[in-house]
Amino acid sequence: MNDRFGIGWRPELAAGILSNLDCIDIVEVIADDYCGAPRPKRRALRTLATQVPVALHGVTLGMASAIAIDSKRLEQTARLVEEIQPEFWSEHLAFVRAGGLEIGHLAAPPRTEATVEGAARNLTAAKKIVGAMPLVENVATLIDPPASKLSEADWTSEILAAANSALLLDLHNLYANSVNFGFDPYDFINRMPHEKIHAIHLAGGRWIKATTDDRRLLDDHLHDVPDSVYELLKYVGQRTFRPLTVILERDGRYPPIEMLLNQLDRARDALRGGRAKLSEAA
Amino acid sequence: MSAQNLEAFLAKLYVDSQARSRFLADPRREALNAGLNEDDCAALEKIDFVGLELAADSFARKRAACPPRKPVWNFTRWLKRR
């Protein structure tokens, strides 16, 4: 199966990535870093896209919201997608602004029918303006979204169905939410429509103290991928027949590129192990 | 409109420490003052208080690390508008 393995493109990792393109199938670029960027920076991205397949990843559109998405931001994304011709583009099932306030990061909205409908409307608008439906990514949250009526699995699968979109399954986000809020991540995977899982994110995080006797896992992208996440990847491999794109995300405390490539190799082994079990079962 | 009001209320709790303090002192009153409906007020009374503080702190760190980008001033676009 033609699974692909890649790394999130960061300036600090550029040299390491470019000198190891023989073992990196794809890079994922943060779209917002290039929307409205000066021409030389965009030209550099076009050059990169001639050297290695590129996926674009958005972080500021706020798809999962009862509030309509800003069409100017979508138009900027559309111009970038037109210019770069990525393999795919993706965004998060989060809200990032409301009431004139910028939250500054990805916030999990209340999981309700209203946000399912809002997300479907926003994703449909995104497809219309950008020309392609984004993959949608599950987000990590430190707060159980108040006023939620649906489980995360039901809410996510309802959005996938309502918008006819596919999933970028972030396994560390899933793992963090499962340990923070006490649900079974394997059950979450079972409840996703497997044919709609197109891509995977891997990352790491750290435990932070919540109260004197409680702690929560923060998805900070500053640490290595934990074993539990590789186990989840193996399980995904056991459940899905379609090729997957697996991206390793790292946003700081950069180790030598060899260590990141080792993590990609572990991901290859994990997914291959899951695929082998899938073949045995078939 | 109710869902939009709730998102706006949550955004305020996440970014405004004074609003968060007022809310923590009396969640129902603050939610009612914001015009939220009875269901949302009841849900906010049972909010994950620990998670609220952790999330607000995490968002504040993100905002400090990555302040919102100023719009790029585009000389060509400016000329075309004239």
Boltz contact constraints between the chains, C-beta under 6 A:
constraints:
  - contact:
      token1: [A, 36]
      token2: [B, 72]
      max_distance: 6.0
  - contact:
      token1: [A, 66]
      token2: [B, 3]
      max_distance: 6.0
  - contact:
      token1: [A, 66]
      token2: [B, 4]
      max_distance: 6.0
  - contact:
      token1: [A, 67]
      token2: [B, 4]
      max_distance: 6.0
  - contact:
      token1: [A, 95]
      token2: [B, 7]
      max_distance: 6.0
  - contact:
      token1: [A, 98]
      token2: [B, 7]
      max_distance: 6.0
  - contact:
      token1: [A, 98]
      token2: [B, 8]
      max_distance: 6.0
  - contact:
      token1: [A, 98]
      token2: [B, 11]
      max_distance: 6.0
  - contact:
      token1: [A, 99]
      token2: [B, 8]
      max_distance: 6.0
  - contact:
      token1: [A, 99]
      token2: [B, 11]
      max_distance: 6.0
  - contact:
      token1: [A, 101]
      token2: [B, 11]
      max_distance: 6.0
  - contact:
      token1: [A, 101]
      token2: [B, 15]
      max_distance: 6.0
  - contact:
      token1: [A, 102]
      token2: [B, 68]
      max_distance: 6.0
  - contact:
      token1: [A, 103]
      token2: [B, 11]
      max_distance: 6.0
  - contact:
      token1: [A, 103]
      token2: [B, 14]
      max_distance: 6.0
  - contact:
      token1: [A, 103]
      token2: [B, 59]
      max_distance: 6.0
  - contact:
      token1: [A, 104]
      token2: [B, 59]
      max_distance: 6.0
  - contact:
      token1: [A, 104]
      token2: [B, 62]
      max_distance: 6.0
  - contact:
      token1: [A, 104]
      token2: [B, 63]
      max_distance: 6.0
  - contact:
      token1: [A, 105]
      token2: [B, 59]
      max_distance: 6.0
  - contact:
      token1: [A, 105]
      token2: [B, 62]
      max_distance: 6.0
  - contact:
      token1: [A, 114]
      token2: [B, 3]
      max_distance: 6.0
  - contact:
      token1: [A, 142]
      token2: [B, 51]
      max_distance: 6.0
  - contact:
      token1: [A, 142]
      token2: [B, 54]
      max_distance: 6.0
  - contact:
      token1: [A, 142]
      token2: [B, 55]
      max_distance: 6.0
  - contact:
      token1: [A, 142]
      token2: [B, 58]
      max_distance: 6.0
  - contact:
      token1: [A, 143]
      token2: [B, 48]
      max_distance: 6.0
  - contact:
      token1: [A, 143]
      token2: [B, 51]
      max_distance: 6.0
  - contact:
      token1: [A, 143]
      token2: [B, 52]
      max_distance: 6.0
  - contact:
      token1: [A, 143]
      token2: [B, 55]
      max_distance: 6.0
  - contact:
      token1: [A, 144]
      token2: [B, 48]
      max_distance: 6.0
  - contact:
      token1: [A, 144]
      token2: [B, 51]
      max_distance: 6.0
  - contact:
      token1: [A, 146]
      token2: [B, 43]
      max_distance: 6.0
  - contact:
      token1: [A, 146]
      token2: [B, 44]
      max_distance: 6.0
  - contact:
      token1: [A, 146]
      token2: [B, 47]
      max_distance: 6.0
  - contact:
      token1: [A, 147]
      token2: [B, 40]
      max_distance: 6.0
  - contact:
      token1: [A, 147]
      token2: [B, 43]
      max_distance: 6.0
  - contact:
      token1: [A, 210]
      token2: [B, 50]
      max_distance: 6.0
  - contact:
      token1: [A, 211]
      token2: [B, 50]
      max_distance: 6.0
